[in-house]
Amino acid sequence: MTGSAGGEFDLCVVGLGPTGRALAHRAMRAGFRVAAVDPRPERLWPETFSCWIDELPGWLPATAIAQRIEAPVVWTKTEHRIQRPYCVLSKPGLRAALPLDDATVITGRATRVDAREVELRDGTILRAATVFDTRGLPPLGRRRAASAHGIFVDAETAAPMIADGEGLLLDWRPENGAGPDEPPSFLYSVPLGDGTVIFEETSLGLRGGMPQHELRRRTLNRLAAHGIRLGGDEPTEAAHYPLDQPPPKKGVAQAVPFGSRGGMMHPCTGYSVADSLALVDTAVTALQHGRDPIEALWPWRARLVYWMRMRGLWGLGRLTTDQSIAMFEAFFTESDRGQRALLSAHDDYTALGAVLFNTVAHTWPFRWRYDLVGWTNRDRWADYPFDAAPERTERRTG
């Protein structure tokens, strides 16, 4: 159902990205009267979404997965094959798995989002017992950022680097043309299940992020190192968002921030969709039992995990390329539980504390550990003067 409404609802979800749509869908299935607001509710999401398969909730059907990668690869000093299935989500499949047939879907832009009221640009006011704000992240500014530039390449062209069913989660091989005195970045590359592969140079932890033109230059350098030449008109994807969005405070009269807006953006990886999907039922169950969803979503163990991961983000943002390679080499030789504690687990604080300590302890040379913990070079890349974007030349015919 699409339209406008001003009546009472049990739940109002503002923003229909994957997180908001999943929350509205599961609340609707639980019997709540749900309103969902989005300026373009029928739009298929433009971003690429990926995750570890074991992070996905059991209620999500297999049709939500477009590409399965049994053992993705990480390149540091050596090749590490991670024996943990990974996937790229199907945007049409995910959307089809989250129907809103019994919800009131409203096309409009929210101008005010409060604890129990949402006002739209046209003056419509929606009232609900609980309002969830799932509109995504606020502007980046000078915050710690994830920046990525992705280029979509047909699978045949990409074959020298990415074979069918293979994937590169982090490729730190020195092939992107960046010097030792430049901020580091790595390559992420996976097949998307539609005959294309995304090559995405990625930077994590820099204040204000890394410019798109610099990331593109580095991506093209990597492809050229493997004999891959592009035509220049391939589709692209840009990502540029803050990594340090904190969890919401309890006991504050406000709409409930959920998803990346509500602290579910992983500070060290930039992933948020799988964790948000997995926590949807936690929020819905809390409402069914009359509990505060913020308290249910963010017990002290989860807040401690977030605090520790933020220390990891600050460390990432001050490392050189060589230091990053050494640190990830140490991390990917840790135990399976330790790796999961950092990459996925929402509240495994004991394993996370151990893996962070061990990663620092096994990063060599010894003096680099001071940078990791912030005793030296705390603001190494602050206001780094990246080269200006090259001027675009127009093609003329005649």
N, C-alpha and C positions, 0 to 999 in steps of 0.2 A: 504494500500500500504506500503510495506517495502522495504528499500534499502538505497542508499546514494544519496545525491543531493547537488549541490553547487549553485543553483539559488536563486532568490529573493523570499521572503515570506513576508506576512504582519505580521506574528507572528511566533516566534519560542519558543517552550516550552521545557525546559531541565529538564527531570525527569518525569516519568510516574507513580508515585504513584497515589492514588485516587485524590489528589488535582490537580496534573499536568494533569492527564487524563481528569478530569472534565473541566479544563480551556481550554484545546485543543478542547474538544468536543463542548463546548458552543461557542467558537470562530468560529469553523468550521460551526456550525449551523447558526451563524450570518453572514456567507458569507466571512469570512476572509480566505486567503490562509495560511494554517497552516502547519508548520513542527514540529514534536515531536521527541525528542531524548531520548533514554534510552538504557543502556547496555543489558537489557533483557525485551523488551517491551511486550512479551507474558506471562511473569511470573505472576502468581496469588499472590497477596500480602500476605506475611506471618503473618502480624500483625492482631490482633482482633480490630475492630472499633465499638465503641458504642457512643450513644448520646441521648439527649432528642429529641423526635419525632418532636416537634414544631420548632426545630432548622433547620430541613431539608428544602431545597428549594422546592417550589411547583412543579417544573418541574421534580423532581426525582420520578420515579414510585414506587409503593408499593412493587414491586418485589425486590427492593434493601434492604428490611428489612427481616432479617432471624428470629428474635425473638422479640416479643412485650411484654413489662412488664408494666402493667397498673399502678401499684403503688409501685415503688421500696422502699426498707426499708433502713433506716439509724439507726445504733445503737450507741448511745452515753451513757449518763447515763440511758436513757430510749429508747424505740423503737419509731421511727418517720416514719410513712408511708407517702411518698411524693405523693400527688395526681397530678402527672404529668407524662404522659406516656413516657416511656424510651424504647430504642430498641438497639439490636445488629444488625449491618449491615451484609448483605449477601455479601461476597466477590465476588462470581460468579455473583450474581444478580446486584451488583453495577457496576462491570466491563461491564456486558452486557448492562447496561443502559447508558454507555458512549462510544458508538462505534466511531471509528476514520476512517470510511470508505472513507471519502473524504479528509483526511489529509495525508501528507507525513510522514510516520513513519520510522525513521532511527534507525537501530540497531548500537549503538556505544557509546563510553564513551567520554564525553566532557572534554577537557583539558584546554580550555580557554572559558570563558563566559563573553562577553562584552555587551555593550548597544545595538549593532546592528550586532554583529558577534559572532558565536560559532565555535570553532575549535575542531575537533575530533581527537582522538588518531591516526587515519590513515592519518591525514593531510587534510581531507575534511574540507572546510570552508563553513558554512551556513551564509547567510546574510538575515536579516529581519528588518522591520521597528521598531519592538519592540521585545525584548527578555525577557522572564520570566524565572527565575531560581527557580525551584520547587524541587530541589534535596534533600530536607530534611535538617536536622540540622548538623552543624559542630561538631567536636569532643567535648566531655564533659569537660575534664580536671578537674579543681577544681570549676567549676561553680555550681550554685544551680541546683539540679537535681530532676528528677522523676526516681525512681528505682522500678521495680516490677519483681516478679518471679511468673509466672502462671503455674498451673498444670491442665491438661485437664483430667476430670474424667467422666466416663459414668453416665448418669442421675440417674440410679437405685442406684449406690453407693453413689451419692451425695445427695439423697433424705432426709437423716436426717437433712441436713442443708438448702438445696435449693429445694423447691417443684416446680413442673411444672408451669411456668408463673410467678415465684417469682424472686426476685433479691436483692442482698445486695450491695448497693453503697459504704457505709463506715461502717465497723464493727469494733468498738473500744472496744468491750468487751475484758476483760483481759485474753485472752486465748492463746496468742501466745508465752508465755514463756519468754518474755522480762521483765527485771527488771525495777524498777522506775528510775534507773540511766543509762539506755540505751536509745539511740535514738528511738523515737516512730515510729510505723507503724500500718497500718490498713488492713483489708481484703476487697477485692472487689470480688464479685462472682455473675455471671449471667449465665443462660442457653444460649447456642449458637444457638439453633434451629436445631441442627443436632444430637440430642441425647446425647450431652455432656455438661458438665458444667465446666467453668473455675474458679478455686480458685486462687486468685492472691494477695499475700501480697504486700503492696505498701508503699513506703516512699516518702514523698514530702518535698523538700526544703533543704536537706542536701548538703553541699558543697562536690562535688565528688560523692555523692550518697551512697547507702547502698549496700554492696556486695551481689551477687546472693546467695551464700551459706547461708548467714544469713537470707535472705528473705525466702529461701526454708525451713530452720529449723523452722522458725516461722509459715509458712503455715502448715507444717506437725503437729506442736503442736496444732494448731487450729482444724484441722480435727480430730486428736486423741481425743480432748476434746468432740467431738460429736460422738465418736465411729466409725469414718471413718478411715480405714486402707488401705493403698495403696500397690501395688505390687512393686513399685520402677521403673517400666519401662513405666510409663505413659508419653505421650508427654508433653513437656513443652514449655514455651514462656518466653523470657527475654526482659525486657525493661530497658533502661539506657540512658537518654538523658537530655540535659539542658532545664531549664524552663525559662531562662531569655534572650531569643533571642529578641532583640529590634525591633520595627518597623523601616523600612528603612527611610532615610532622603529624603526630597523632593529636587528637583533641582540638583541632582547629576547624572552625566553621567554614568549610570551603568545599567546592567540588572535589571529588576524589581524582587526583591525577593518576593515570594508568598507562602502562606501556612505557615507551621511551620518555614521555613527559613525566612519568611517575617514578623515575629512578631505575627502570628496568633496562636501560641501555648499559651494556657491559663496559665499564671504564677502560678495560685493557684490550678489547677486541672490536667494539663497535657493533656487536650483535644485540638484538633486542626482541625480534619477533618470536622466536621459539620459547624464550623464557616467559614472554607475555602470554602466549597461547597456553603454556603449561599452568599459568597462575590464574587464568580466567575462572576456573571452577572454584578456586580458593575464595575469590571475591564474591562469586554468586552464593556459595555455601554460607559465607559470613552473613550476607543479607538475609538468607533464609532463616538463620538463627538469631537475627536481631543484633549481630555483633558489628563492631566497627571494621569495615573492610581494610582500612589502612593498618590497623593493628594485626589483622590476620595475615596480610601480605608482607608485613615488615616486622616480624618478631626480632628480638634483640640479636639473635644469631645471624639473621639475614643482614641486619644493619652493620654488624661487625664485619661480615664478609665484604659488604660494599666499602667500608672504611679501609680494609686491607687492600682491596683492588685499586682504590684510589691512590694508595702509595705506589702500587705497581704502575699506574698511569703516569704519575709524576716522574718515576724512574725512566720509563720509556721515552718521555719527552726531552730528556737531557743527554741521551746516549749518542755516540757516533755510530757509523755503520759497523766498524769492527767490534765495538762494544756490544751492539745489538746482536750480531752474529754469535759472539761468545755467550751472551746471556741466553739466547734461544737454544743454543747447543746444550747448555747446562739444563735448561728446562725440559727439553724433549728427551733427556735421558732419565728423567724422574719417573716415579711409579705411575701406573695408570690412574690410580685414585688421586694422586697429587695433580696430575694434568687435568683431570675432570674437575677437581676442586677449583682450579683457576678458571678453566674455560667454560664451565657449565653450572656446577652445583650452586644452588641459591643460598644454602646455609651451612655448608660443611666447613666450618671455620677452623677446626683443628687440622684437617688435611691441608687447607689453604695456608695457614700459618707455617706449617712444616715445609711445604713446597716453595714458598717465598724465601724462607730462610736458607733452604738447601740450594736454591737457584743462585742466590747471592754468594753463598759460600763456595760454590763450584764454578764461579765465573772468574776466568784468569785473563790477564795478570791480576795479582792481588789488588793493585792500586785502583783498578777499574771499579771495584766494589764501592769505593767512596762516592763515585758518580751515581751509582745505582741507588744508594741510600740518601743522596743529596748533601753529603758533606763537602763535595767539591763540584764546581761547574753547574751549579743549580739552575742558572739561567743561560746555559750555553747557547741555545738557538733563539733567544728572545730577539725579536725584530730583525731576523736574518734578512739581508738585502737580496732577495731573489731577483734574477734578471727580469726585466720588463717583458711582457708578452709581445711576441713578434707581430708586426703589423700584418693584417690580412690583405692579401692581394686578390683583387677581383678578376675573374676570368672574363675575357671579352671575346666575342665572336663577331665575325664580319669579313 
